[in-house]
Amino acid sequence: MKRRDFIEKTAASTALLSLGLSLSSFKSDSKHITILHTNDVHSHIDPFPIDDPRNPNMGGVARRASLIESIRKENPNVLLLDAGDIFQGTPYFNYYGGELEFKLMSMMKYDLSAIGNHDFDNGVDGLAAQMPHATFEFVSANYDFKNTSMDGFVKPFKIFNKNGIKIGVFGLGIELQGLVDKRMSKETVYNDPLEITQDMVRILKKENKCDLIICLSHLGYKYSKEDANKISDLKLAEKTKDIDLIIGGHTHTFLDKPTIVKNLDGKEVLVNQVGCYGINLGRIDFYFDNDKSKIGIGKSIIV
């Protein structure tokens, strides 16, 4: 199968985010927003070698950039997001400390990124030192960096306006204890994601009247019974309301299509994650009618 044919045939699903809607109910003048996303790229700049036993000739920044550019030509109303763990995994990070990763993401015109636990691998000061190389912004609502060198580099949320649609995006990070040495995170404070999410959706939905709310999460897709108390993306979707889409990371979960979860109000939330190492690019297309009702169509595209 040719590469283009594979991309066109990649699995897709439709999720109705407002009851009684279908794609056919949206007129040709509906507003179309495309969300592209990655997670856990882990400094994989080059494609995997052709003799790799698991991912031969897959991934790579050049291919991802070409794919992103082609999608932007289809639809100018695109947001490009990353769910964290940009750093650590190849000699590029060992040598450049994250500079190359941020410069390449800037060239691809990423709009926003969350922060993962491996982004602390050169310490909070090492992360802060690379911030001037990023033209995109970072969000984390539950990490408090005020007593660290990262203070001022991270916002809890950001609001975008695309074709008259207000899109609110907030970030969540995983608990650092047990994952990141205290000498690396220093005075970074971790706050409970559930409590923070309630504040975020109130600010974005009630105060700022956002039409679409996205959580950019590095909490992990789901956990075993042994870790039943650990917050995950699926649990976050169930226990909150007013989130339309959770873009996740950390667990390297490959999903062909988003998972649909019912929230506290019984409304549907899309939860998506595209594995790791830049092998896949996530794509979620939202269509809005004149009343701002919406549906989302999601798929994972091989890079």
C-alpha positions as CSV (number, residue, x, y, z in Angstrom):
1,M,0.0,0.0,0.0
2,K,1.3,3.4,-0.9
3,R,2.0,5.9,1.9
4,R,-0.6,8.3,0.7
5,D,-3.2,5.5,0.5
6,F,-2.3,4.4,4.0
7,I,-2.8,7.9,5.4
8,E,-6.2,8.2,3.7
9,K,-7.3,4.9,5.0
10,T,-6.2,5.4,8.6
11,A,-8.8,4.5,11.1
12,A,-11.2,7.3,12.0
13,S,-14.3,7.7,14.3
14,T,-17.0,10.3,14.7
15,A,-18.1,11.4,18.2
16,L,-21.2,13.4,18.7
17,L,-20.4,16.1,21.3
18,S,-24.0,17.4,21.3
19,L,-26.9,15.0,21.3
20,G,-28.8,14.5,18.0
21,L,-26.1,15.9,15.8
22,S,-24.5,14.2,12.8
23,L,-21.9,15.4,10.3
24,S,-24.6,15.6,7.6
25,S,-26.5,18.1,9.8
26,F,-23.7,20.6,9.3
27,K,-24.0,22.9,6.3
28,S,-21.1,23.7,4.0
29,D,-20.7,27.1,5.7
30,S,-19.9,25.4,9.1
31,K,-16.7,26.5,10.8
32,H,-13.9,23.9,10.7
33,I,-11.2,23.7,13.3
34,T,-8.3,21.2,13.1
35,I,-6.4,20.1,16.2
36,L,-3.1,18.4,15.4
37,H,-1.1,16.9,18.3
38,T,1.9,14.8,19.4
39,N,3.1,13.5,22.7
40,D,6.2,11.8,24.2
41,V,8.4,12.5,21.1
42,H,11.4,12.0,23.4
43,S,14.0,13.8,21.2
44,H,13.4,11.5,18.2
45,I,14.5,13.8,15.4
46,D,15.4,11.2,12.8
47,P,13.2,8.4,11.5
48,F,13.8,5.0,12.9
49,P,16.3,3.0,10.8
50,I,15.0,0.8,8.1
51,D,16.1,-2.3,9.9
52,D,14.5,-1.4,13.2
53,P,12.5,-4.5,14.4
54,R,9.4,-2.5,15.6
55,N,9.2,0.8,13.8
56,P,11.2,0.6,10.6
57,N,11.6,3.8,8.7
58,M,8.8,5.5,10.7
59,G,8.6,8.9,12.3
60,G,11.1,11.8,11.9
61,V,10.7,15.5,12.1
62,A,11.0,16.1,8.4
63,R,8.0,13.9,7.6
64,R,6.0,15.3,10.4
65,A,6.7,18.9,9.2
66,S,5.6,18.0,5.6
67,L,2.4,16.4,6.9
68,I,1.6,19.4,9.1
69,E,2.2,21.7,6.2
70,S,-0.1,19.8,3.9
71,I,-2.9,19.8,6.5
72,R,-2.5,23.6,7.0
73,K,-3.0,24.0,3.2
74,E,-6.3,22.1,3.5
75,N,-7.5,24.2,6.5
76,P,-5.8,27.4,7.8
77,N,-7.6,27.1,11.1
78,V,-5.2,24.7,12.8
79,L,-3.8,24.4,16.3
80,L,-0.6,22.3,16.8
81,L,-0.2,21.0,20.3
82,D,2.2,18.7,22.2
83,A,1.4,16.9,25.5
84,G,4.9,16.8,27.0
85,D,8.0,14.7,27.3
86,I,9.7,16.5,24.4
87,F,13.1,15.7,26.0
88,Q,15.2,12.6,26.6
89,G,15.6,9.5,24.5
90,T,18.3,10.1,21.9
91,P,21.9,11.6,21.8
92,Y,20.4,14.8,20.4
93,F,19.1,15.7,23.9
94,N,22.3,14.5,25.6
95,Y,24.4,16.8,23.4
96,Y,22.1,19.9,22.9
97,G,20.0,19.7,26.1
98,G,16.7,20.4,24.4
99,E,17.8,23.3,22.2
100,L,17.3,21.4,18.9
101,E,13.9,20.0,19.9
102,F,12.6,23.5,20.7
103,K,14.0,25.0,17.6
104,L,12.5,22.3,15.3
105,M,9.1,22.6,17.0
106,S,9.3,26.4,16.5
107,M,10.0,25.8,12.8
108,M,6.9,23.6,12.6
109,K,5.0,26.4,14.3
110,Y,3.7,24.5,17.3
111,D,1.2,26.7,19.2
112,L,1.4,25.2,22.7
113,S,2.9,22.4,24.8
114,A,2.3,20.8,28.2
115,I,5.3,19.8,30.4
116,G,6.1,16.2,31.0
117,N,8.2,14.6,33.7
118,H,11.2,13.9,31.4
119,D,11.3,17.6,30.5
120,F,12.9,18.0,34.0
121,D,15.7,15.6,33.1
122,N,18.3,18.4,33.0
123,G,16.6,20.0,36.0
124,V,14.2,22.8,36.2
125,D,17.1,25.2,35.5
126,G,18.0,23.2,32.4
127,L,14.4,23.5,31.1
128,A,14.3,27.2,31.8
129,A,17.6,27.6,29.9
130,Q,16.0,26.3,26.7
131,M,12.9,28.5,26.8
132,P,14.4,31.2,24.6
133,H,14.6,28.7,21.8
134,A,10.9,28.1,21.8
135,T,8.6,30.5,19.9
136,F,5.6,28.5,21.2
137,E,4.2,28.7,24.7
138,F,3.8,26.3,27.6
139,V,0.8,25.6,29.8
140,S,0.5,23.9,33.1
141,A,-2.2,24.7,35.5
142,N,-1.2,22.3,38.3
143,Y,2.6,23.0,38.4
144,D,3.5,26.0,40.5
145,F,6.8,27.3,39.3
146,K,6.8,30.6,41.2
147,N,9.9,29.8,43.3
148,T,11.9,28.4,40.4
149,S,13.7,29.7,37.3
150,M,10.7,28.6,35.3
151,D,8.6,31.3,36.8
152,G,7.1,33.4,34.1
153,F,7.6,30.9,31.3
154,V,4.5,28.9,31.9
155,K,0.8,29.9,32.0
156,P,-2.1,27.8,33.3
157,F,-4.1,28.2,30.1
158,K,-4.2,30.0,26.8
159,I,-7.2,31.1,24.6
160,F,-7.0,31.1,20.9
161,N,-9.5,32.6,18.4
162,K,-9.7,30.7,15.1
163,N,-12.3,31.8,12.6
164,G,-14.5,33.3,15.3
165,I,-14.3,30.1,17.5
166,K,-12.8,30.7,21.0
167,I,-10.6,27.7,22.0
168,G,-9.4,27.4,25.6
169,V,-6.5,25.1,26.3
170,F,-5.1,24.3,29.8
171,G,-2.3,22.0,30.8
172,L,-1.9,19.4,33.5
173,G,1.2,17.6,34.6
174,I,1.7,14.3,36.4
175,E,2.8,14.1,40.0
176,L,6.6,14.5,40.1
177,Q,7.3,12.6,43.3
178,G,8.7,9.2,42.4
179,L,9.4,10.2,38.8
180,V,11.6,13.3,39.2
181,D,14.4,13.7,41.7
182,K,13.7,16.6,44.0
183,R,17.1,18.0,43.1
184,M,15.8,18.3,39.5
185,S,12.3,19.8,40.2
186,K,13.5,21.9,43.1
187,E,10.7,24.1,44.4
188,T,8.1,23.1,41.8
189,V,4.8,22.5,43.5
190,Y,2.4,19.8,42.2
191,N,-1.3,20.6,42.8
192,D,-4.3,18.2,42.5
193,P,-5.4,18.0,38.8
194,L,-9.1,17.4,39.6
195,E,-9.3,20.5,41.8
196,I,-7.4,22.6,39.3
197,T,-9.5,21.4,36.4
198,Q,-12.7,22.6,38.1
199,D,-11.1,26.1,38.3
200,M,-9.9,25.9,34.7
201,V,-13.2,25.0,33.1
202,R,-15.0,27.7,35.2
203,I,-12.6,30.3,33.9
204,L,-12.6,29.1,30.3
205,K,-16.3,28.2,30.0
206,K,-18.1,30.6,32.3
207,E,-15.9,33.6,32.4
208,N,-14.3,33.6,29.0
209,K,-17.2,31.9,27.1
210,C,-14.9,29.5,25.2
211,D,-16.6,27.4,22.5
212,L,-14.1,24.6,22.7
213,I,-12.2,23.5,25.8
214,I,-9.1,21.3,25.5
215,C,-7.0,19.7,28.3
216,L,-3.4,19.2,27.3
217,S,-2.5,16.4,29.7
218,H,0.6,14.5,30.8
219,L,-1.3,12.4,33.4
220,G,-1.4,9.2,31.5
221,Y,-4.3,7.4,29.6
222,K,-5.3,4.9,32.3
223,Y,-3.7,2.8,35.1
224,S,-4.1,-0.7,36.5
225,K,-6.1,-1.6,39.6
226,E,-2.9,-1.4,41.7
227,D,-2.8,2.3,40.8
228,A,-6.5,2.9,41.2
229,N,-6.0,6.1,43.1
230,K,-3.8,7.6,40.4
231,I,-5.5,10.2,38.2
232,S,-5.6,9.4,34.5
233,D,-7.1,11.0,31.4
234,L,-10.1,8.6,31.4
235,K,-10.7,9.3,35.1
236,L,-10.4,13.0,34.6
237,A,-12.9,12.9,31.8
238,E,-15.4,11.0,34.0
239,K,-15.0,13.2,37.1
240,T,-15.2,16.7,35.4
241,K,-17.4,18.6,33.0
242,D,-17.2,21.1,30.1
243,I,-14.0,19.6,28.6
244,D,-14.5,18.7,25.0
245,L,-11.1,17.1,24.3
246,I,-8.3,15.6,26.4
247,I,-5.0,15.2,24.5
248,G,-2.8,13.0,26.6
249,G,0.7,11.7,27.1
250,H,3.0,9.8,29.5
251,T,1.7,6.3,29.0
252,H,2.8,6.0,25.4
253,T,-0.7,4.7,24.5
254,F,-1.3,4.2,20.8
255,L,-4.9,4.9,19.9
256,D,-6.2,4.6,16.3
257,K,-9.1,6.8,17.2
258,P,-10.2,8.8,20.3
259,T,-11.9,7.1,23.2
260,I,-15.3,8.5,24.1
261,V,-16.1,9.1,27.8
262,K,-19.2,10.4,29.5
263,N,-18.5,13.2,31.9
264,L,-20.3,14.2,35.1
265,D,-23.1,15.8,33.0
266,G,-23.4,12.7,30.8
267,K,-21.9,14.6,27.8
268,E,-19.2,13.0,25.6
269,V,-15.5,13.8,25.9
270,L,-12.9,12.8,23.4
271,V,-9.7,11.4,24.9
272,N,-6.8,10.8,22.5
273,Q,-3.1,9.9,22.6
274,V,-0.8,8.9,19.8
275,G,1.8,6.7,21.3
276,C,5.4,8.0,21.3
277,Y,8.6,8.9,19.4
278,G,6.8,11.0,16.7
279,I,5.6,7.9,15.0
280,N,2.0,9.2,14.7
281,L,0.3,12.6,14.4
282,G,-3.1,13.0,16.0
283,R,-5.8,14.8,14.1
284,I,-9.1,16.0,15.5
285,D,-11.5,18.0,13.3
286,F,-14.2,20.0,14.9
287,Y,-17.2,21.4,12.9
288,F,-19.3,24.2,14.4
289,D,-22.7,25.2,13.1
290,N,-24.2,28.7,13.4
291,D,-25.3,28.0,17.0
292,K,-21.7,26.8,18.0
293,S,-23.0,23.2,18.3
294,K,-20.1,20.9,17.4
295,I,-19.0,17.5,16.5
296,G,-15.5,16.1,16.5
297,I,-13.9,13.5,14.2
298,G,-10.6,12.0,15.2
299,K,-7.9,9.8,13.8
300,S,-4.2,8.9,14.2
301,I,-2.0,9.4,11.1
302,I,1.2,7.5,10.7
303,V,4.2,9.9,10.0
